[in-house]
Amino acid sequence: GAMGSTAEQKTKAKVLLEEGSFLGYEDKLRQRLKLGKDDRPSVSLWSVLKSMVGKDMTRMTLPVSFNEPTSLLQRVAEDLEYADLLNQAASFEDSTLRLLYVAIFTVSSYASTVKRVAKPFNPLLGETFEYSRPDKSYRFFTEQVSHHPPISATWTESPKWDFFGESFVDSKFNGRSFDFKHLGLWYLTIRPDSNGKEELYTYKKPNNQVVGILLGNPQVDNYGDVKIVNHNTGDYCMIHFKARGWRSSSAYEVKGEVYNAKGGKEWIFGGRWNESVSAKKVLKPNSLEEMQVDELKHSVTHTSSGGPKYDGTRFNVWHVNERPEFPFNLTKFAVTLNAPQPHLLPWLPPTDTRLRPDQRAMEEGRYDEAATEKHRVEERQRSVRKKREEKNITYQQRWFKKEIHPVTKCDYWKFNGEYWKQRRDHKLADEGDIF
């Protein structure tokens, strides 16, 4: 795996370096927030929620004390916390094993949602966020391409894989829970170490819910079935997120099966999306295998078993990172996202989330200022939109263009590839003053 890399992987690595993707990321990752604890003023939740039953959450103006100091753009970047699983996927010769690791990568992104019941900031139209990790060799970029409905287009590149798609979430409050449906299609390309032929995978995310609001004990749940398809080989995977229900014993449960193109079951996996996921090779597909999946869920292993096993014994694929106590229940990874790193600030366009004043005030515990600034930037956005409508001007996205994807034949947001080059050449200074 790590020893040799294919020509395609080398080409990609070269582009990332030549376009200066890691310039400004010399500072160490942020370890903590300025704020010692989350001491937001408490709001009577019920008085605020009564007026909102049946409404679309993105159109609600909630008091800032409902927010956490991250934006939906940064929430998309949190999908990358366990990106090492994609590098591992690329190292396998067996395409069904690659799919197993891709599948568990998609599951891993939900671990960070545990206890994250505050609302991320809704990005302004044209807001952008970049996040590069020289230590992990990837660069992430996203732009808010639509305000109603809110859609973030996103594009991550790395030598062995790319990850892109649109975060398009439909949200409702039904009087008891907040419900979120994910309408966007997600794409992953893997450039395997062995044969170098790029593979395309697609999937849709499961539903999310915040339950227990009225009981004063809000919990995040993810439920529903997810299908991942490898468009090059025909392999596919089914993932089942079990709804939490009344018994907390079934909370966080996930299981799945990986099939080859002929529909033969190759791997089964199971575990809890807040903790760990193990897998095993299917040797003789029969009803016993199904029982073994249940056994996978309950025997969580913390020992790494030295990689996948083909003999039908269980091996651990993913384990959650530790979660120190942080304000707003952020993860260690989330804490790094909004950091105003001194070397980085000069490289950023004025549209980057790190420069957004209401969110920064919130992060630093200046709540009154956060509320005033949030009101100001939202009003400003409204008046700009009104002017556009009066002059009959169609809004133009800056870094993404809607196209038809050659493989899926679906609409998707294609990155125009300009952002990193312009950034390298210091040409971003006058890109949209939205804050």
Secondary structure by P-SEA (a helix, b strand, c coil): ccccccaaaaaaaaaaaaaccccccccccccccccccccccccccccccccccccccccccccccccccccaaaaaacccccaaaaaaaaacccaaaaaaaaaaaaaaccccccccccccccccccbbbbbbbccccbbbbbcccccccbbbbbccccccbbbbbbbbbbbbbcccbbbbbbcbbbbbbbbcccccbbbbbbbbbcbbbbccccccbbbbbbbbbbbbbccccccbbbbbbbcccccccccccccccccccccccccccccccccbbbbbbbccccaaaaaaaaaaacccccccccccccccbbbbccccccccccccccccccccccccccccccccccccccccaaaaaaaacaaaaaaaaaaaaaaaaaaaaaaaaaaccccccccbbbbbccccccbbbbccccaaaaaaacccccccccc
